Amino acid sequence: MLRTSSPVRALSNTDRDEALELCARDPTTNVFVASRIEEGVLRAMPGSLLGYRVDGELRGMCWVSANVVPVECDPEALEAISVRLRRWHRGCASIFGPTDQVESLWELLAPHWGRPRSIRWRQPLMETSTPPSDLGLVIDPRVRVARDDEVDVVLPAAAAMFTDEIGYPPYHGSSRGYRSLIAQLIQDGHTYVWVEQGEVLFKADVGSVAVGAAQIQGVWLAPRLRGQGLAAPLMAAATALILADVAPLATLYVNDFNAAARATYRAIGFAEVGTFTTVLL
């Protein structure tokens, strides 16, 4: 019996430009994977990006690491990639990305991967390229880029945000690994904070930057300050800094049930342009 070769293979550094071109078809959606590529994962982490080719053309990809993230995958690509993933899920924390691709991929993987912890079915994907000042919005002057010596000041706020969002703390026991992630964001100049008397009261991070887009994550306001009209001016300030210094397009995705956050983002100029889904494993 003849075996047909799979159209799916791990991409290498020689595929870098082609992979980035595929991501650039939709920067808002694909910035996470594009950023990993620009950071050098094709050389540093062989096997972390699977490509689907038809007649030599790269038609789709899937990031496969702590997260699984499909990129520009049609049903045929998802079917082929799922075959490679059915026996692999150890260490994978989530599947996320465009709703149509994630739902189709999860349908293929669920019989093999078992029950997820939860599924966030609808997470509006939002973007803006308009500086909030151009809209005449109030911008809180207290927001600034975090300093390198503020890692331990930012850490409690980052951990609180993670716990609120995911439902469990980002570390147990030693904070060393999580602290290093926070330190890297700060070192890159990608953490924006309002600090008073040594306490972070607001923060937002840029988690991914590539193909002209910056993906905002980790937005958090101290619970005692919520509901006081502070969120929009604070987020407008962070967005203004990001658009001026990081990328001309800012993007984020948010849970549909978080009505307050969605209203804040809309108020400072973000528009919904798609929908993400996240499967938490």
Rosetta blueprint (number, residue, H / E / L):
1 M L
2 L L
3 R L
4 T L
5 S L
6 S L
7 P L
8 V E
9 R E
10 A E
11 L L
12 S L
13 N H
14 T H
15 D H
16 R H
17 D H
18 E H
19 A H
20 L H
21 E H
22 L H
23 C H
24 A L
25 R L
26 D L
27 P H
28 T H
29 T H
30 N H
31 V H
32 F H
33 V H
34 A H
35 S H
36 R H
37 I H
38 E H
39 E L
40 G L
41 V H
42 L H
43 R H
44 A H
45 M L
46 P L
47 G L
48 S L
49 L E
50 L E
51 G E
52 Y E
53 R E
54 V E
55 D L
56 G L
57 E E
58 L E
59 R E
60 G E
61 M E
62 C E
63 W E
64 V E
65 S L
66 A L
67 N E
68 V E
69 V E
70 P E
71 V E
72 E L
73 C L
74 D L
75 P H
76 E H
77 A H
78 L H
79 E H
80 A H
81 I H
82 S H
83 V H
84 R H
85 L H
86 R L
87 R L
88 W L
89 H L
90 R L
91 G L
92 C L
93 A L
94 S E
95 I E
96 F E
97 G E
98 P E
99 T H
100 D H
101 Q H
102 V H
103 E H
104 S H
105 L H
106 W H
107 E H
108 L H
109 L H
110 A H
111 P H
112 H H
113 W H
114 G L
115 R L
116 P L
117 R L
118 S E
119 I E
120 R E
121 W E
122 R E
123 Q E
124 P E
125 L E
126 M E
127 E E
128 T E
129 S L
130 T L
131 P L
132 P H
133 S H
134 D H
135 L H
136 G L
137 L L
138 V L
139 I L
140 D L
141 P L
142 R L
143 V L
144 R E
145 V E
146 A L
147 R L
148 D H
149 D H
150 E H
151 V H
152 D H
153 V H
154 V H
155 L H
156 P H
157 A H
158 A H
159 A H
160 A H
161 M H
162 F H
163 T H
164 D H
165 E H
166 I H
167 G L
168 Y L
169 P L
170 P L
171 Y L
172 H L
173 G L
174 S L
175 S L
176 R H
177 G H
178 Y H
179 R H
180 S H
181 L H
182 I H
183 A H
184 Q H
185 L H
186 I H
187 Q H
188 D L
189 G L
190 H L
191 T E
192 Y E
193 V E
194 W E
195 V E
196 E E
197 Q L
198 G L
199 E E
200 V E
201 L E
202 F E
203 K E
204 A E
205 D E
206 V E
207 G E
208 S E
209 V E
210 A E
211 V L
212 G L
213 A E
214 A E
215 Q E
216 I E
217 Q E
218 G E
219 V E
220 W E
221 L E
222 A L
223 P H
224 R H
225 L H
226 R L
227 G L
228 Q L
229 G L
230 L L
231 A H
232 A H
233 P H
234 L H
235 M H
236 A H
237 A H
238 A H
239 T H
240 A H
241 L H
242 I H
243 L H
244 A H
245 D H
246 V L
247 A L
248 P L
249 L E
250 A E
251 T E
252 L E
253 Y E
254 V L
255 N L
256 D L
257 F L
258 N L
259 A H
260 A H
261 A H
262 R H
263 A H
264 T H
265 Y H
266 R H
267 A H
268 I L
269 G L
270 F L
271 A E
272 E E
273 V E
274 G E
275 T E
276 F E
277 T E
278 T E
279 V E
280 L E
281 L L
